[in-house]
Amino acid sequence: QVQLVESGGGLVQAGGSLRLSCAASGSIFSISTMGWYRQAPGKQRELVATITITSGGSTDYADSVKGRFTISRDNAKNLVFLQMNSLKPEDTAVYYCNAKAPAHLRNYWGQGTQVTVSS
């Protein structure tokens, strides 16, 4: 089992910045990739950014956040971050941390953290 706890959400004005953190615990050795997803009211959950854990730290971003958001990791502390700059009202959503654990044949999710961007 893997447990994920997000923090860092809040209310910010358009153009501002926030930094989300995700702390992983449990069977962290089983994690291959971690990422952030978001879900706005009335919309499906969508990918924001991912980063590999087991090798290289390669990243991937949704087109809508490229150039504004940066995902990073601290493997020693089992943390993943999402630095969000130049925030827009359309970034408003609940942001979820995700961990892929192929050996467990499943994904793990955090409880989510609310990000609200006012115009």
Phi, psi and chi 1 to 4 in degrees:
 res  aa     phi    psi   chi1   chi2   chi3   chi4
   1 GLN       -  147.2  -65.5  -72.8  -42.0      -
   2 VAL  -125.7  134.4  173.5      -      -      -
   3 GLN  -112.0  137.6  -65.7   78.3   42.3      -
   4 LEU  -126.5  132.5  -56.5  172.0      -      -
   5 VAL  -129.6  119.2  178.7      -      -      -
   6 GLU   -93.0  156.0  -57.2  101.5  -27.6      -
   7 SER  -155.5  163.8   60.5      -      -      -
   8 GLY   106.4   -2.1      -      -      -      -
   9 GLY   -72.1  174.8      -      -      -      -
  10 GLY   162.1 -165.2      -      -      -      -
  11 LEU  -106.4  131.5  173.2   64.3      -      -
  12 VAL  -144.8  151.5   64.6      -      -      -
  13 GLN   -78.6  155.2  -72.4 -171.3  -29.1      -
  14 ALA   -55.3  137.2      -      -      -      -
  15 GLY    92.5  -10.9      -      -      -      -
  16 GLY   -83.7 -174.1      -      -      -      -
  17 SER  -131.9  152.4  -61.6      -      -      -
  18 LEU  -143.7  153.8  -78.8  174.2      -      -
  19 ARG  -125.7  119.1 -171.5 -167.1 -163.7 -155.2
  20 LEU   -94.6  146.1  -55.7 -176.9      -      -
  21 SER  -125.3  147.9  -60.5      -      -      -
  22 CYS  -133.0  120.7  175.3      -      -      -
  23 ALA  -102.5  125.8      -      -      -      -
  24 ALA  -104.4  143.3      -      -      -      -
  25 SER  -146.5  169.6   60.8      -      -      -
  26 GLY    94.3 -134.9      -      -      -      -
  27 SER   -82.4   60.8  -58.1      -      -      -
  28 ILE   -67.2  -22.4   54.9  175.3      -      -
  29 PHE   -65.4  -18.3   57.3   87.5      -      -
  30 SER   -84.0   -8.4   66.6      -      -      -
  31 ILE   -82.0  130.7  -60.5  172.5      -      -
  32 SER  -103.5  -36.7   61.7      -      -      -
  33 THR  -142.8  142.0  -55.7      -      -      -
  34 MET  -124.2  156.9  -68.3 -172.0   69.1      -
  35 GLY  -162.2  176.9      -      -      -      -
  36 TRP  -121.2  135.2  -68.8   93.0      -      -
  37 TYR  -124.0  163.8  -70.4   70.2      -      -
  38 ARG  -143.0  154.2   66.7 -173.4 -178.5 -173.2
  39 GLN  -139.5  116.5 -172.7  166.5   18.3      -
  40 ALA   -90.4  157.6      -      -      -      -
  41 PRO   -54.7  129.7  -26.1   34.9      -      -
  42 GLY    77.1    5.3      -      -      -      -
  43 LYS  -122.0  162.2  -65.3 -172.5  176.7 -178.9
  44 GLN   -77.2  156.7  -70.1 -171.9  -29.5      -
  45 ARG   -67.1  136.2 -168.8  172.1  -62.7 -171.9
  46 GLU  -130.9  152.8   63.2  175.8    3.9      -
  47 LEU   -69.3  138.1  169.6   71.5      -      -
  48 VAL  -108.3  -55.1  176.3      -      -      -
  49 ALA  -161.6  150.1      -      -      -      -
  50 THR  -134.1  158.6   61.2      -      -      -
  51 ILE  -145.5  136.3 -174.0  166.8      -      -
  52 THR   -78.1  147.9   60.5      -      -      -
  53 ILE  -104.4  -38.9  -60.0  -61.0      -      -
  54 THR   -77.6  -24.0   51.3      -      -      -
  55 SER  -159.5  137.2   63.3      -      -      -
  56 GLY    75.2  -30.1      -      -      -      -
  57 GLY    66.2   33.6      -      -      -      -
  58 SER   -69.1  147.6   60.1      -      -      -
  59 THR  -121.3  160.0   58.5      -      -      -
  60 ASP  -146.1  142.9 -170.6   28.0      -      -
  61 TYR  -133.4  149.0  -64.8   91.4      -      -
  62 ALA   -67.2  146.4      -      -      -      -
  63 ASP   -57.1  -34.0  -72.2  -16.7      -      -
  64 SER   -68.3  -16.5   59.1      -      -      -
  65 VAL  -117.5   -4.0  -54.0      -      -      -
  66 LYS   -58.3  133.6  -77.4 -179.0 -179.6  176.4
  67 GLY    87.3  -12.5      -      -      -      -
  68 ARG  -115.4  -35.9  -60.1 -170.9  -63.0  122.9
  69 PHE  -108.8  147.6  -68.7   10.5      -      -
  70 THR  -135.0  125.9  -58.0      -      -      -
  71 ILE   -99.2  140.3 -171.2  170.0      -      -
  72 SER  -147.0  170.4   60.8      -      -      -
  73 ARG  -138.6  156.8   63.0 -177.8 -175.9  172.9
  74 ASP  -131.0   92.1 -177.3  -23.3      -      -
  75 ASN   -63.1  -32.1  -78.0    0.1      -      -
  76 ALA   -64.5  -31.4      -      -      -      -
  77 LYS  -107.4    4.6  -63.8 -178.1  178.9  178.9
  78 ASN    57.1   45.0  -56.9  -38.8      -      -
  79 LEU  -121.8  145.4  -66.7  168.9      -      -
  80 VAL  -128.1  139.4  171.7      -      -      -
  81 PHE  -120.5  155.0  -53.8   99.7      -      -
  82 LEU  -132.1  106.3 -175.5   68.4      -      -
  83 GLN   -87.2  121.1  178.4   66.0   43.0      -
  84 MET  -116.3  115.2  -54.9 -174.7  -67.1      -
  85 ASN  -115.0  163.8  -61.6  -31.8      -      -
  86 SER    49.5   48.4  -58.4      -      -      -
  87 LEU   -64.9  145.9  -77.8  161.0      -      -
  88 LYS  -120.9  156.8  -55.9  175.1 -179.0  179.7
  89 PRO   -54.9  -33.0  -29.2   36.3      -      -
  90 GLU   -72.4   -5.5   50.7  -97.3   44.0      -
  91 ASP   -82.5   -6.5  -66.0  -41.5      -      -
  92 THR   -61.7  125.1  -65.2      -      -      -
  93 ALA  -178.2  171.2      -      -      -      -
  94 VAL   -88.4  126.8  177.8      -      -      -
  95 TYR  -101.5  130.4  -76.7   69.1      -      -
  96 TYR  -116.9  136.0  -64.2   91.8      -      -
  97 CYS   -85.6  141.2 -178.3      -      -      -
  98 ASN  -131.1  142.6  169.1  -86.5      -      -
  99 ALA  -131.4  128.6      -      -      -      -
 100 LYS   -96.2  128.3  -64.5 -172.4 -177.1  -15.7
 101 ALA  -126.9   87.6      -      -      -      -
 102 PRO   -56.6  -36.3  -25.3   35.2      -      -
 103 ALA   -65.7  -24.3      -      -      -      -
 104 HIS   -93.7   -4.8  -63.5 -177.8      -      -
 105 LEU    56.6   38.4  -59.9  177.3      -      -
 106 ARG  -161.7  165.9   61.2  166.4  -66.9 -179.4
 107 ASN  -104.0  154.8  -68.4  -23.9      -      -
 108 TYR  -116.5  150.1  -68.0   91.9      -      -
 109 TRP  -130.5  146.4  -64.4   92.9      -      -
 110 GLY   -82.6 -177.8      -      -      -      -
 111 GLN   -83.2  -14.0   80.0  -74.5   -4.7      -
 112 GLY    95.9  149.9      -      -      -      -
 113 THR  -136.5  134.9 -174.9      -      -      -
 114 GLN   -80.9  131.7  176.8   70.6   45.8      -
 115 VAL  -119.7  123.2  171.3      -      -      -
 116 THR  -123.8  124.9  -57.9      -      -      -
 117 VAL  -114.0  117.6 -175.9      -      -      -
 118 SER   -92.1  148.1   62.8      -      -      -
 119 SER   -90.8      -   56.9      -      -      -
